[in-house]
Amino acid sequence: MEKVYNAKSGYLFVFIELVLVILAVFSLVSKMIFLLLPVILLFIVIAIGFMVVNPNESAFLVLFGD
């Protein structure tokens, strides 16, 4: 069965990515290394999920199967 999905704007997550970068720099400057690893991992997980679909193009996502 085919489902139509209307994607939401990614500006919120771009803002979250910017906050994570600022938090990572802050944790380096203030020598709070325990905060650095979770921030970097969260940044990578969120950054992998970004997908740009230009006008008149499409994106196809298969989660399970061939």
N, C-alpha and C positions, 0 to 999 in steps of 0.2 A: 504494500500500500504506500502510495506516495503522499508525503506531507509537505505543505507549503510553509516555509518559515520566514517570517519577517524579522530581519536582524535589526538590532537597536544601534544607536550611535555609539561609537567607541571613544568619544571625548572624555567620558568619566574615567575609563581605564588609562587613557593617555595622561590624565591628571594624576592618577594613582601611581603610574610609572614615574612621573616627575617627582612626586613626593618620596617614593622609594629611593630614587637616586640621591635626593637631598639628605634623606635619612642615612644612607650608606656613607656619604661624605662626612656627615656629622659624627657617625660612629667611628670613623677612622680618625678624625681630628681629635675627638675627645677620648680616644683609646678605649672605647667600649666594644671590644672585639666580639664578645658574646652576642651582640646585636647584629653584627655584620653578616654572618652566615645565613641566618633566616631571611634577612632582607634581600640578599643576593639571590637566594633560591626562589623567593617569591617573585622577584623581578624577572627571573628567567622563565618561570612557569607562566606568568602573565604575558610576557613578550612573545612566547611561542604561539599563543592563541590569536595574535593579531593576523587578520587577513584583509587585504585590500581588494575589493571588487570594483573595477572601473565600470562606467556606463557601457552598455551593450556587451558585457562580458558576464560569465556565470562562474560559480564555484560549486564543486561537487564534493561531498563529504561522505565517506563510507566508514562507519564505525566498526561493524562486524560483517564479515563475509568477503567475497572476492570481487 
